[in-house]
């Protein structure tokens, strides 16, 4: 499989699309994350406070009805960018998802969105 074919399969565009994303330090070693997420035909502004961006995005996805649990993760640097591979699960369905970003957090958030889309397709 070519790299393009691989990314097309594991980073599908789907029902959930991430618009804006921001992370701000908060008290007690927490962060506050804000996102604009399109889900089907709705556009929502969401906010979550968590120990990091992965926890915040997981919370946001749960809030919109697309829960994702991370079973396993791997990361690599590919062509100067971070690539995150997540084994995601919901309701006993598992799938691998891929996310890219300039930082580990950005790659993980993109992989979570891809995982949520793949899990929704499996329902």
C-alpha positions as CSV (number, residue, x, y, z in Angstrom):
1,X,0.0,0.0,0.0
2,X,1.3,3.4,-0.9
3,X,1.7,6.1,1.9
4,X,-1.1,8.1,0.2
5,X,-3.4,5.0,0.2
6,X,-2.5,4.4,3.9
7,X,-3.3,7.9,5.0
8,X,-6.5,7.9,3.0
9,X,-7.6,4.8,4.8
10,X,-6.6,5.7,8.3
11,X,-7.3,9.5,8.3
12,X,-10.7,9.5,6.7
13,X,-12.7,12.7,6.3
14,X,-16.0,12.0,7.8
15,X,-18.9,13.2,9.9
16,X,-16.6,14.9,12.5
17,X,-14.3,17.7,11.3
18,X,-12.0,19.8,13.5
19,X,-12.0,23.5,12.8
20,X,-10.1,25.6,15.3
21,X,-8.1,24.3,18.2
22,X,-6.3,26.1,21.0
23,X,-4.6,25.0,24.2
24,X,-4.0,27.3,27.2
25,X,-2.1,26.5,30.4
26,X,-4.5,26.4,33.5
27,X,-4.0,26.1,37.2
28,X,-2.9,22.9,38.9
29,X,-0.9,21.6,35.9
30,X,-4.1,21.5,33.8
31,X,-4.8,22.9,30.3
32,X,-8.0,24.4,28.9
33,X,-8.7,23.5,25.3
34,X,-11.1,25.1,23.0
35,X,-12.3,23.7,19.7
36,X,-14.7,24.3,16.9
37,X,-16.0,21.0,15.7
38,X,-18.5,20.2,12.9
39,X,-20.5,17.1,13.5
40,X,-22.8,16.2,10.7
41,X,-24.6,19.4,10.0
42,X,-23.9,21.1,13.3
43,X,-21.0,23.4,14.2
44,X,-20.2,23.6,17.9
45,X,-17.8,25.5,20.0
46,X,-16.5,23.3,22.8
47,X,-14.2,23.7,25.8
48,X,-12.6,21.1,28.2
49,X,-10.2,21.3,31.1
50,X,-8.0,18.3,31.4
51,X,-4.4,17.2,32.2
52,X,-3.5,17.6,28.5
53,X,-4.9,18.0,25.0
54,X,-5.5,14.3,24.5
55,X,-7.8,14.2,27.6
56,X,-9.5,17.4,26.5
57,X,-10.3,16.1,23.0
58,X,-11.4,12.7,24.4
59,X,-13.8,14.6,26.6
60,X,-15.1,16.8,23.8
61,X,-15.7,13.8,21.5
62,X,-17.6,12.1,24.3
63,X,-19.7,15.2,24.8
64,X,-20.8,15.2,21.2
65,X,-21.7,11.5,21.3
66,X,-18.6,10.1,19.6
67,X,-16.7,8.5,22.5
68,X,-13.2,7.1,21.8
69,X,-11.0,5.1,24.2
70,X,-7.3,4.8,23.4
71,X,-6.1,1.2,23.6
72,X,-2.6,1.7,22.3
73,X,-0.5,4.4,20.6
74,X,2.7,4.8,18.7
75,X,4.4,7.9,17.3
76,X,7.0,8.5,14.7
77,X,8.6,11.4,13.0
78,X,7.9,11.3,9.3
79,X,9.2,13.9,6.9
80,X,9.8,16.4,9.8
81,X,6.3,16.0,11.2
82,X,4.9,13.9,14.0
83,X,2.7,11.0,13.0
84,X,0.6,9.4,15.7
85,X,-1.0,6.0,15.4
86,X,-3.9,5.2,17.8
87,X,-5.7,2.0,18.3
88,X,-9.2,3.3,19.3
89,X,-12.2,1.6,20.7
90,X,-15.9,2.2,21.3
91,X,-18.6,-0.4,22.1
92,X,-16.2,-3.3,21.5
93,X,-15.2,-2.0,18.0
94,X,-11.6,-1.3,17.5
95,X,-9.8,0.6,14.7
96,X,-6.4,2.1,14.0
97,X,-6.3,5.8,13.2
98,X,-3.6,8.2,12.1
99,X,-3.0,11.8,12.8
100,X,-0.2,14.2,11.7
101,X,0.9,17.5,13.3
102,X,3.8,19.7,14.1
103,X,3.6,18.7,17.7
104,X,2.7,15.4,19.5
105,X,-0.5,17.0,20.9
106,X,-1.6,18.2,17.4
107,X,-0.9,14.8,15.9
108,X,-2.8,13.0,18.7
109,X,-5.8,15.3,18.4
110,X,-6.0,14.7,14.7
111,X,-5.7,11.0,15.2
112,X,-8.5,11.1,17.8
113,X,-10.8,12.8,15.3
114,X,-9.8,10.2,12.6
115,X,-10.5,7.4,15.1
116,X,-13.9,8.9,16.0
117,X,-14.8,9.0,12.3
118,X,-13.7,5.4,11.7
119,X,-15.6,4.2,14.8
120,X,-18.7,6.0,13.7
121,X,-18.5,4.3,10.3
122,X,-18.2,0.9,12.1
123,X,-21.5,1.4,14.1
